[in-house]
Amino acid sequence: MILFLSNYFPIFAPAKYEDMQNSNVTTAKIMGLAALAAVLVSCNRKADAPIDRVALLERNNPVVTAIDTMASLTVGNGDFAMTFDVTGLQTFPEKYSKGVPLGTMSSWGWHSFDNPEKYDPKEVLVAYDFGTGSKEALYSQQVNPKKDARKAAASDWLRANPHRLHLGNLGLFIDEGENPEITDINQKLDLLTGTITSDYKYNGMPMHVVTACAPEADVIGVSIEAEQPMPLVLRIPGPTGKHSDDASDWLNTPDCLLRDKSFVVPYGFTIDIEGGEGCALEQIDNNKVLIEPRKNETGRYDLTFRWRPDTLQNVPAMMNTADVIAASEAHWKTFWTEGAAVDFSGCTDPRAKEMERRVVLSQYLLAINSAGHTPPQETGLTYNSWFGKFHLEMIYWHQAWLPLWGHGELLDRTLSWYKQPEPHALAKEIAERQGYKGVRWMKMTDPSGMEAPSKVGSFLIWQQPHPIYLAELLRRNDPSVVDRYYDIVMETATFMGDFAVFEPENNRFVLKGNIPAQETLRAAEVVNSPYELSEWRTVLMMAQHWREIKGEERVARWDSIIDLIAPLAWKDGAADNSEFNVDKNKKYGKVYLACETNPDTYSDRRLTSDHMAVLGALGIYPDSRLINDTIMSNTLSWVMDNWNWNHTWGWDYPMTAMCAARLNRPDDAVSILLNKERTNTYLPNGHNFQDQRLRCYLPGNGGLLTAVAMMCAGWDGCELGKNPGWPKDGKWNVRWEGLKPLP
C-alpha cells in the first residue's frame, strides 16, 4: 500500500517553485502576514547586541600542548593547504602518517603512473538493461579479475590514476639517528588571523614559530625565533597511488633539481624559496634541499615558500613572510566578520560548548580544504582518500552551507568547474552512451571529469541534481547567477527529465535502474528510492523557476514529473516486528521503506545500515505531496532507536537532524547532532573522525553547518518561530547573525 498527501499543491495544477518557497502558505493574505512577521523578527534580532565575534573565535582556538598525531593543524586557502605538527612545520611526517597526516596538497597537483598497457576507459564499459534509456546502457565498471584479467587491471589503473600529489614536506633538519626532545609545547591556531603559533623547546632551546598561508597564492610564510638558527629541510616524496594514505613514498623519490632559489620537481611543479641574503640553499639528495639560515642580531629569520604548477604563465613577484601574514590576517578578518555567526555562549545546556566548538572549527576547516576551484575530496587537502579524487555526490555536504553562511563566492568558484569544457563534454558523453539527453554527472572523478570505474558509483544518480540546487542557493542572494549557470541547470535537468520513466498503467513517473544514496541497495532491484524521489521533484521545480526567470516556457514533461512522480512507499507494522528493535514492545506503525521494491526493509540488516537516506527526503528537501509527516516521524523514531549506527557516515547525523527539525522535533535534532557514535567524533582540530582509514571526513563538517543554519534560520514557509530547530526548554538560547533559510 502506498499513501501520499497533496499537502500544498492541487494535483491538477503544475507546481511552481515560488509556491515551494512558501510551501506552507496558501493565500496571498497569509504570505503577507508571514512577510510582516519575518520583518518583525528581523527587527527584534537587530535590536539584540551584536555577537562578539572575536570572543567567539578566541574561546574556540585549538590549542595543542603535547604531541598528538590526531591534532595536527592546517593553514590554507581552499586551493592549497599545508598541515603541521607541533613544531609549526612538518618535521615528523612518518610519525603522523597514521594520524592526521602532514599533507601539502592542492587542487592542481595531480600525477599518473605510466600506462604501458594502454588501458582505455572504453575497456571497462559494461552493458546493462534496467528498462530505462537505451537497451544496453554502458556503465563504467570495476571488473572481477576471475572474469577478465585485462579488464580488471584496466579498471584498477583507471581508478588509481590520476591521483592527488603530496607536494613536499618542510621541517626542521634532523641528523640521521638523532631523536630530538620536544618539550614545553604550546601551539595555537588563531582563527581570527589564520596563523599557527608554535612555542616549544627543542632539546632545551626555546623555539617560536609562526606559520601562515597567503589567501590568493600558494605561498607559505614561516617566521622562526631561536637562539641558534635551526636548519630546515624540504623533502619531496614519490606518489603512492594508493586508495587512502598520506601519498608519500619515501623509498622511490623523484630526481629534483635546485636552480638558484627554485626547486624543480619532475611531477610538473616548482617550489620557490626566499629567505633573504641570510639564507643558504643546498641540494643534499635527489629530493632534498637543506635550508640554512644564518645567525642575525634579532634571533629571528623569515622564509617564504611558493608552490606553482609549471603551466603557470605569469609568475608574480615573490611575497615575503610579513606580507603573507598580513594578507592572511586581512583575509580571515573579512571571512569572520562578513559571514554569518552563531553564538552558543548564552546556552545553559552542557552540550552547547561542544556544539559551538564544532561549528566554529568546521567553518575554518571547510574554507581551507573544501572551497577551491575544483570539487573537494572527502579528506580535503590534508591527505588522500579514494586516490585523492573527489565525489560529486558529496559536493552538497561539503559546500551547501557556504551561501547559507554568507560565503556564496566560495561556492561559486567551485561550481564553475561544472562549466569547464572537459568535464562537461564527458558528462554529456555518459548521458549519450546510456541513451539519455542532457548531461549525466559522474560520481568519482578528477579535474578532467573522467569517470572512475566503480561497482557502485556509476549507478548513483543523487549527485545529478546538486549543481541545480547549489546554483539556486546562490541565486537567492545573487540574481546574476542565473545567466552564469543557466545552461548547466538546463542540461542537468534535461537528463533528470529523461531519466524518469512514465508508467501509463499507473499514471505515474518512477525512478529505477540506479543505486540510491543508501548504497547497500542494488541497482537491479531498486524502484523509487525515497531520497531521489523528493530530490527529483524539488530540483525540477527549481529548474522550471529558472526558465520563468529567463522568460522561457516551462517544460511540459518536467511539470508532468513534478505532478505525477510516485510518492514515498510505506508499509504498516514493518518495523514493529523487526528483530533489530531494541524495545520489542514499542510500536512504530506505518514507516517508509528503503525503496518501493524492498518491503522487507526492516528485516534485512543490509537495508538498515549505511545512510538512512529515507530521512533525506524530508530535511534536505522540503515537505511535499510525496510525504506524510506522521509516517516520516514514525520512520525517524525507528531510525533513532534501532539503526545500525556502527555503519554510518559523518553526514548521516546532520541529515537526520534536518529531518527532525522539519518535523518539529528539536530535542531529537540536537541529540542526533551530538550523538556519541564513532562516526560522529570531532577531533581536537575539529575534523570529523570516521575510522582508521578516514581520520578526516569533511562532509560531516559541512553537513553540520547546513543543519545548524536550518535549525537557526529555518526554511521557506517555516511557521515554527525563531530558532525552529532548537529545543524550547530555555537551555538553548542560540544567537545568530546573517544566516539564510533553506528552500
Buried (B, 14 or more C-beta within 10 A) or exposed (E): EBBBBEBBBEEEEBBBBEBBBBBBBEEEEBEEEBEEEEEEEEEEEEEEEEBEBEEBBEEBBBEBEEBBBBBBBBBBBBBBBBBBBBBBBBBBBEEBBEBBBBBBBBBBBBBEEEEEEEBEBEBBBBEBEBEBBBEEBBBBBBBEEEEBEEBBBBBBBBBBBBBBBBBBBBBBBBEEEEEBEBEEBEBBBBBBBBBBBBBBBBEEEEBBBBBBBBBEBBBBBBBBBBEEBBBBBBBBBBBBBBBBBBBBBBEEBBEBEBEEBBBBBEBBBBBBBBBBEEBEBEBEEEBBBBBBBEEEEEBBBBBBBBBBBEEEEEEEEBBBBEBBBBBBBEBBBEBBEEBBBBBBBEBEBEBBBEBBBBBBBBBBBBBBBBBBBBBBBBBBBBBBBBBBBBBBBBBBBBBBBBBBBBBBEBBBBBBBBBEBEEBBEBBBBBBBBBBBBBBBBBBBBBBEBBBBBBBBBBBBBBBBBBBBBBBBBBBBEBEEBBEBBBEBBBBBBBBBBBBBBBEEEEEBBBBBBBBBBBBBBEBEEBBBBBBBBBBBBBBBBBBBBBBEBEEEEBBEBBBBBBBBBBBBBBBBEBBBEBEBBEEEEEEBBBBBBBBBBBBEBBBBEBBBBBBBBBBBBBBBBBBBBBBBBEBBBBBBBBBBBBBBBEBBBBBBBBBBBBBBBBBBBBEBBBBBBBBEBEBBBBBBBBBBBBEEEBBBBBBBBBBBBBBBBBBBBBBBBBEBEBBBBBBEEEBBBBBBBBBBBBB
